[in-house]
Amino acid sequence: MTRRLAFALVVVMAPAVVGRANQGPAGPIARPRSITDMAARIERAVDASSRAPVAATADERVELVSLYSPGVNTPLWVDGQGRPGNDARTALSLLEEAAAEGLDPRDYGAEALRTLAAALEAAERPSLDDVAAFDVGVSVAMLRYLRHVHLGRVDPRRIGFRVDVPVDGHDFAALLRSAIGDHRIRETADGLRPPLAQYRLLRDALGRYRTLAADSSLSQPPRFEAVLGPGESDAGVPLLRHYLVAVGDLAANGAASADATLYDAGLVDAVKRFQERHGLDPDGIIGRATGAALQVPLSWRVRQIEMALERLRWLPDLADGRLIALNIPMFHLWGWDSIGATGVPSFGQRAIVGRAVSTQTPILIEEMRYVIFRPYWNVPRSILRNELLPAIRRDVDYLPRNDMEIVRGAGDNAQPVAPTPGNIALLEQGLLRLRQRPGPDNSLGLAKFVFPNDENIYLHGTPAQALFSRTRRDFSHGCVRVEDPAALAEWVLNDQPEWTRERIVEAMSGSRPRQVNLTRPLRVVLFYLTAAVMPDDGTVRFADDIYRHDERLDTAMGRV
């Protein structure tokens, strides 16, 4: 028997019962015509839901019509006397706790619904119009909450992010109807959260940082007018010590110098931990960058965590299978054999991403299909036009000195042509192309990891290894340079046992390009979190908003 038919039978067989799933011990609303009256009021409340305590959108109104079973319109959240039932109380608690998910309870009218619930509880005989408004209001709020906790509050495409939100087959009205019927409101909501360990860890960190942000003793961060080095003294040191204890970089019971203003060794080590957590050079010197990081209000750290949770809700289900993920503003790449309960990655290494000003690495989710050892670098048109053509015209030896050649045709078998003025003109017109031959000086290094995408972005090695020692690493033209391509290749190909470390090194040292197809596609996520929790040690890290993505998302999330 379908649930809709069950609702219909309730009305036909027991016309004095309202809200079957939530009927209280005190019995139904007294008047014999209350079912008919109630159904009419529910229908009117659905029709007028754009003006309800929680104003419904057009899409939510469609869901409401489905939720309330047209022609039946049985209340879902009240007992027989028109008062909030147990499911309603659970729903209101969830809505009031929305901040724990990095969501805003105001989006769900939590306060207004709680006030209306109290009025229904206190009334000797609740108004049927108030009962209908409350019932429909809770339904709108819960439909919205379930969608937000699962897919996110903001559609990233509407604010210019180049990321496809996963196609989601959830019928939220059917999910909510089932949750009410089974009295599993909280369990249903919990099951819609992202199943990622990082989401759980950030959710826990959010509560901790909200507590820190509310601490009045931390409202004035430590400030230093000049560079402060180890062994020096400054009046700001006592406040620095208090701050570092609060955020967890300094043990509360650590030994302190008799001189409270002395920047002693224990405090220097704590500052190094703070610097490392904030993507700074951990030198223990409080200069301009460290001073600026100390001045960031803890309320903004809370907002960064809220935005990280929102971005994680945009992701498809990543719980199964192997995964490579790059966090762009933290310049780091991780790989997981299985996401698992702990979220601890199988490996990690430093990465270089696109320049913040001109060639940003895009956010995308694709599948790696193959690896090329000793690849050619086929120079993109933008780099050719803006950077290389002027150099080629100035210096006739530029091409041979950089192991480059002009070729006709596509593919690795394209034929080289002489760098004559005529061919350079054809190159400029796009009728010929430029490439760099394989080798240790090739801009792609000795391996290229391909996950086909519209942006033509891939992972690759690089001969410029010195750049990995920098703390800020946005130097590329958009593709991602990896620190140790041999180790990455070994992990990528570890389910193809013939590709041992020795064979990978041999292919990288060969005389020609070699493509190795993956037996199973490998999920690749290039993403953007300026707050993250390290699963191995639980430290909360923050990164600079190098692409200013946080600004757009903060504005979008600020709209209620």
Phi, psi and omega in degrees: 000131179285159179295325179297317179295323179297319177298318181298318180294326177301316181292318184288316188272334183223069188294351179265002184258130177245137175062060187310315184290341184240016184300129181270170183293341183283350177097178186281169171302138197290321190293136182301330183268013186293327179297312179297313179300317183295317180299319180295320180289322175299317180298317179294321180295323176294316179298327182259021188294343176291348178242017182285173176307328171238104187293124182278145171280173179300317179295322180292328177296321176299318179295323179298317179300318178292320184295321187269009175053091183311136180089348180247301176053044176286134175301147185251339193240001183243159177271190185294341179260009178082018179253152182306131177271185182298320179297322178296318180296321176296316180299315181297322178296317178300316182294322179289335179268008185302331180299333179295339177266003186080016177258174185246114180305336179294334178296341186245013178057035187302317183292316181296320180292322178295321178295316180293323177298317179296322179294320178294322179295322186278336185291139176294321178220095185304139175295134179297327177295319178293321178299315181295318180297317178296312184299312179292323179298316178296321180297314178300313183298317182288323175300317180292317181297315180299320179293316182295317183290340181263316187250346183105156181278331184245133172280113186300332182292332182284346178243022169088008177279135181272070179217136179270117174295134183300141175296126186242127183269009183291133169263097188293330176294317179294320178299316181292318179300318178294319180298321178292315181298325181264001183054048181232051183295307183294320181296322178295315179297316180299323181289345180268350176295153173304133184276025185270140176300324180298323178296314180297317181294318178292324178299318177294319180295328181299315179298319180295316182286334173295320177297317178297317182295333180274355182280112184297336180287349179251008184289337177248098181296157179297139181231139180230127183281336180228166177299133181245122180249165179307138177085355178268167182241149178201145181295341180278354185297315179303319178293323177300315180300313180300317182295314183291328173295316183298318183273358172094008179273346180228131179296137183295331182258018180293149180292136179242155179291152176299329176273106185297340182267359184278129176277086190270180187297318180297321179289324177300315179297322178294320178296323177298320177296318177300315181298317180296321180291342183247020175068030181250161176295116185282069182261355179077001179264130179268093178254205185298311185294315180293320177300320179294319179296323178293332183277349180295124181299144178296336175296327177286327175298322175300315181295322177299320178293319177300318180291325177296318177298319178299315181295325178293332177288343177284342188284151171289177179292116182249016188288335184251146173084176182275156188208138168247131179227134175248126170265107190302306185287349175260359172055043184218143182243137177230156174229141178236131169287329175202135180301313174061178184287328184274333182074010180287125183286159178283329177201165176205154176203160181289154182220160175242132184242181184292151181299141184296322188282317194236329188226064184292142172287127183283158170278127179202162177226114183220186179236125176290134184246329182200165177238140175243121174269143185050061184282154161288152167254109176274109190293123178298152182301321183295319179291320178301311185291315189274335188237316191270322181301316177300322179292322179296320181291327181285329191225111182296336181267005184300316183294306180295327181294332180255015175058041181248157179211149174270134183229158176247127177102174183258166175082170181291343181270008179301145185272129176292150176232160182292145181280056179283162177305324179294317180290327175296323176295318177295326177297317179296326180281351181088009180273341171235169180226164183246139176217161176250132183292154180299154178152174183295338179265001178297141183298338178268002183070215187249008177204145180227130184248115194252126172231095189310133181203160183295337183274352184056045179259142177208170174265147178200166175280188179197145173282347184272066185292335183297335182293338181289346178280350179284149177281324174256124189230062172249088185235352190269177177270011178131322176289168186252120176269133181251147187290321186227081183297330179295316178295320178296316179298320179298319179288317181301322186260018187288349173264009172241085193301340178292342180265078177284168177303319182296319181290325178296314179297322178296317179294325179288342180256007185288190184258353184210164177296149177219124179262133177239115179280139177284138178291330175227132177302149184241123182295133178236128179238119171256113190226181191218100175235124175267002171222134180205154176251127178287118186292341182281325182232359176076007179287143177267124181245149178233148180232155173294147178278074191297329180259002180062028175291327180298326181300313181294317183291321179300317178298315181295320180287341180284346180277126181256000000 
